[in-house]
Amino acid sequence: MSDTATSANTAAAKSAAAGPRRPAPSPRLSFNLRQSGIYVAFALIVVLFSVLTGGDLLQPQNISNIIVQNSYILILAIGMILIIISGHIDLSVGSVVGVTGAIAAVLMVNHDIPWALALVLTLVAGAAIGAWQGYWTAYFGIPSFIVTLAGMLLFRALTLTVLGNQGIGPFPDSVRTLSNGFTGGYLGNVALGPLGGADLFSLLAAAASIAALAVTQWRTRQARRGYGQTVDPLPVFIGKIVAAGALIMAVTVQLARFHNLPWVLVLLAALVLGYSLLTGRTVFGRHIYAVGGNLQSAVLSGVKAKSVVFWLFVNMGVLSALAGVIFAGRLNQAGPTAGNAFELDAIAAAFIGGAAVQGGVGKVVGAITGGLIMAVINNGMSLIGAPSERVMLVKGLVLLAAVAFDIWTKRRSGAPLLR
């Protein structure tokens, strides 16, 4: 027998031993209750309060108020979800908001430093605070709960020291515009029939965002198919994009009918896009999930877990400083009690948005959705005249239900509850 025939027979034998090649799974409709349930819950909560408030919840001015009044919590939620995914927690963000707002006030008001330079210096201070806590957590080995609990006390005391136990203000117009202002009508208004006029620039920005969303989701779908993973049928995929686009455009139309897009919404959109790409498309993002999902396996795979955790706390410090400046600019002064209990809202937003208690699970968009759920509950119950104790009761029950739902879905899937 020739060498060619022998090689052919050997290849055939190997192919037979390996069995038939598994075809890529065909597209099918799937619903991940754990990942998608939060968006269904958000929609139901919006519908509920829309009915209870007689439609006032979805009025243009009220939608704008919800975004502006909760922008700093949503910024904190972005950093918090990354910390929780890695298997840690940060209890100090409220105090960091207070001390960085105080630093910004001293620089801008007391020393007349240009607001842009003062903002950069404040963000650097936030990064230094995050590095301090990241060092003790990542490299010294103290649990993040203890480190940030100490930080909560330490930075609150530092806030009182910097401010001299009194408020400092007012802030420059540029900072107040970032916190409370709206984009200008650069292209004028466009008629929308019964809805009246709306800012054309805002509508075009929404259309560009929808187009970017569609392109990104299409590329993700194609990548999943390339790896042989299951994807939704094309009509279902298109339906999801259309639904998301309709929601974005509906909110934008309402905002464009009022005072155009709030600048903090533009900032939030940029942060959500940037951090979503970070967690979903970069090596560092995959390392975050690896550290939180299984630390030992991540270390054995070559992930520098200590470095990942350290930089996550630095990032949390920067975002806390940004939230501190926005909150101080909104109030037009830095006060000794600024940031009180903000950490509770940020943590609640992350867990309601789908983060797992054990780490390794969560999305930036989910954290934003969780923060908006808390915002709608606050706003809706305020509109119907509910007392503050009832608002706290409902928020506590929602948080408990979200964590219980996470554990229930783990048990259904057979996933271990403890790492």
N, C-alpha and C positions, 0 to 999 in steps of 0.2 A: 504494500500500500504506500502511495506517495506521501511526502510530508504535507502537501496541500490538503489531501483528503483527510489525513490524520488531524490536522488543525481544525478543519471544518467539523469533523465528528466531535472533537473536544469542545468546541464552541457550542455545538448543538446540545451536548450533554449538560453543559453548565446552564444553558438557557432553560432546559427542561427541569433541572434541579431547582432553579430559582422560581419556577412557576410562571404563569402568565403575568404579563405586566399589568399592574393595577391602573385602570383608567382614571382620569381626573374625575372627581365627583361632579355630577351634573348640578346646575343651579337649582336650589329649592328654597322654599319659604321657611325661614327660621325666626324664632323670637326668643331672645335671651332675656328671661324675666329679670335677672339680676342687673343687667346693664340697661335695659330699656324701660323697666318698671318706673324709674325715677321720672322719666319724661311723661309717661302716662299720668303719674301722680300729680306732676306739676300742672298738666293740662286740666285735670279734674279740679284741682284747688282753685285755679284761675276761674273756671266756669262756676264753681260754687260761690266764690266771693263776688263774681260779676252779678249773679242772681241776687245774692243777699244785699248788695249795695245798689241794686237797681241800675246797674251799668256804670256807676261812677268809677269803679276800679279801672276800667279801660278808657276813660276819658284822656285826651292828649296830655293835659297838664298833670294828671295823676301818674300816668306812666313815666313822664319825665321826672316827677318827684321821687318815684320808687328807685329809679336808676341813680339819681344824684345823691339821694339820702343814704344809699347803701353801697356806694362805690368803694369806700375804703374797706368795708367788710369783704367785698368781692375780691379786692386786691389781696387782702390777707388770706382769703380762701385759696387762691392760686398757690401761694407759697406753702400753706398748711397741707394741701393735698399731697405735695411732693414729700414733705416731712413724714406724713402718715404712711405713704406708700413705702417709704424706706424702713418703716417699722418703729418710728420715733414719734415724739409729740413735742409741741412748743407751747408752754403755758405763759410765756413772757411777752407775747406779741402786743398785748394791750399796753403794757408798761413801756415797751419800745416805741410804740406809737406816741405815747405821751412825751418821752424824753427827746425823741427826734423832732417832734413838733416844737418843743421848747428850744432846742438848738437852732432850728430854723428861725424862730422868732427873735432870738438873741442876735443872730447874724443879720437878719434883714431889717429888723426894727431898731434894735439898740445900737448896732454898729454900721447901719446903712450900707451893707455889702450888697452889690447887685444881685437881684433875685436868682438869676441863672447860676452864678457862682455859688451862692448860698445853698441852692438846691443840690448842686453837685457835692458840696462839702457835707451836707446833711446825709446824702446817700452814702458817702464814704464813712460817716459816723455809724450809720446803720450796718454797713458791711463789717466794721470793726467790732460792733456788738455781736453780730452773728459769728464772726471768727472766734471771739472769746467763748461763746457758748459751744461752738462747734469743736473747739480744741478740747474742752473738758469732756464732751460727750464722745467724740470720735477717738481721740488719741489717749486721753487719760482714763477713759472707761467708766465714767460716772453716768448712770442712767439719765437719759434726757429729761425724764419727768422731774428728777431732783435738780438738775442743772437749771432748767428753765423755771422751776418753782422758785429757786433762789434768785434767778434773774428777774422774776416778776416783782419781788420785794426790792431788789437792788436798784433796778432802773426806775421804779416808782419813787424811791427815796432820792435818786439822782434828779428826777423831774422836779421834785419839790425844791431841791437845792439850786438848780439852774434858774428856776422861776422866782425863787424867794417867796414861794407860797402865794403868788399872785399872778394874774393873767397879764400877758404881753400882747399888744396889738396896736393899731391895725396892720394888716399885711399889705404888701404892694398889690396894685390892681391886677398884675399878670397872674399872681398866685390865686387871687379870688376868681379870676376868669377861668383858670384851670379847674377850680373846685366847683364853681357855680355857673360858669358861662356857657355859651352856645356858639356853634359855628355860625359864621355870617352868611347872609344870603348872596353868595358869590355870583350865582347865575339867575337870580330872580325867582319868581314863583311860577308854578304851572297850575292850570285849572284842573280840578278833579271832580267836576260836576257837583253832585249834592254835597260832597265833602268840602267844597270850597277850594281855596288855594293851598299849595304846599311847596316847600322849598325844593327846587329842582336839583340843586347840588346834593342834598340829602338822599333824594330818590336815586340819583345816579350812583352815589356811594353804595347804597343798598344793592343795586343791580350788579355792581362790580363784586361785592361780597358774595352774592349768590352765585355768580359765575365762577369765582375762585373756589367756593365750596363744591360746586359741581365737578370742576376739573380735579380737585384733590380727591374727592370720593371716587371718581372714575379711575384715577391712577391707583388708588388703594385697591379697588375691586380687581383691576387687571393684575396687580401684583399678587393678590390672593389666589387668583386663578392660575397664575404662573407657578405657584408653589403647590398647586393641587388641593387648595382649601375650598371649602364649600362657600358659595356666594348666593345671594338672592337672585331670583329670576330677574331679567332685565325690566319687565314692567313694574315689578315691586321696587326695584332699585330706583327707577325713574319716579315712581310715586313718592318715595321717601324724600328725594331731592326736591320735588315740587312742593311737598308739604312743608319742608324746612324753609324753602324759598318764600312760600306764601306767608309763613309766620314772620320771617325777617322783614318782608316788605310791608306787612300789615302794621308792625310796630313802628317801622320807619315812617310810614305815612302819618300815623298819629303824632309822632314827634315832629315831623316836618310841618304839620298843621299848627303846632304850638310855637316853639322857639327854635326850630331846627334841631340838629344833633347836639346833645351835651358834650363838651370836650372830654369829660371823664368817660363817656361811652366810647369815644374814639380811642382814648388811652386803653380802656379795658379790652376793646376789640384787638388792638395791637398786642397786648399782653397775652390774651387767650390764644391768638394765632401763633405767636412766638413760642409759648410754652407747650402748646399742643404739638408743634413741630419738634420741639426739644424732646418731649417724652416719647413721641411716636416714630421719629425718623433719625435719631442720633444714637451713637454708641453710649453716650452718657445717660440718655433716657432709658435705654435697655438695662444699664447697670443699676439704675434706681430701682427698677422692678425686681431685678435679680437679688439685690441686697435685701429688699423687704420680703421677697418670696421665700428665699432659703439662703441665709447668710453663709452657712458652711459651704454649700455648693458653689455659691458665687465666689468665695475666696479661693476655693480649689480650682475654679475656672480661670483664675487670674484677675478677677475684679479687685481693684484697690478700694475695698469697702470703706476704710477709714477716710480716704480722700473724698469719696462720694458723699458721705455723711457730713464731713466738714464743709464742703461747698454748698450743700443744701441749706445748712444753717446760715452761711454767709448770704445766700440768696434770700432767705427768710428775713434777715436783717435789712437788706436793701428794700425789699417790698414793704416791710413794716415802716421804714423811713419814708417811703413814697406815700403810703397811707397816712402817716403822721402829718406830712405837709398838706395833703389834700384835706384832711379833717380840720386842721388848724385854719387853713384858708377858707373853708366853708363857714366856720364859726367867726372868722376874722380875728381870732386871737388864740394863743396857746394858753391853756389852763391847766392847773394842777391835777384835775380829775380826768383829763383827756385820755381816752382809750380804755376807761374802766370797763371790764367784762367783754372787751372786743375779742379776746382769745376764745371765749365760750361760743360766740357767734361764728367765728372762723372754723373752729373744730366741729361745731354742729353742721355747718355748711358742707364740710368735707365728708362727714359720715352720712349725712342725708343724701349727698350726691353720689354715694356708692362706694366710698372707701371701706376697706375691710379693717376690722379691729386688729388683726394679726399682721397687716401690711401686705405689700405685693399687689394690691388691687386698687384701681381708682383712675379717674380721668379728670383732666382740667375742666373740660366742659361739664362734667358731672358735678364738680365742686361749685361752678358758677350756677348751675341749675339748683343745687341745694341752697346756695345763698339767696337765690331769687325766691325759692319757696318760703324761706324765713321772712324775706322782705314782703312778699304778698300777704303772708299771714299777719305780720305787723300792721301793714297798711290797711288791709281789708277789715281787720277787727277794730282798727281805729276809726274807720269810716262808719262802722255800724255802732260805734259808741261803747264797745266792750271795755271793761275796766282792765287796768294793767295786770292785775293778778290772773285774770282769765287768759290774757295773751301769753303770759309765762307758762301757764298750765298747758295750753295747747302746744306751744313750742317744745316743752319738755316731753309731752306725749308723742309728738312727731319724731323727735330725736330717738326716743326709746323704740318706737315702731320701726325706724330705719335700721337700727342696729339689730333688732330682733329679726327683721326681714333678711338681713345679711347672713345671720347664723342659720336661719331656716333654709335658705337656698343652699348653703354649704352642706347641711345635713341631707338635703334631697339629692345633691350631686355626689354625695359620698366623700367629699373633701374633708381632710382632717381639720378639726377646730383649733388645734394647737400645733405650733411648729415644733 
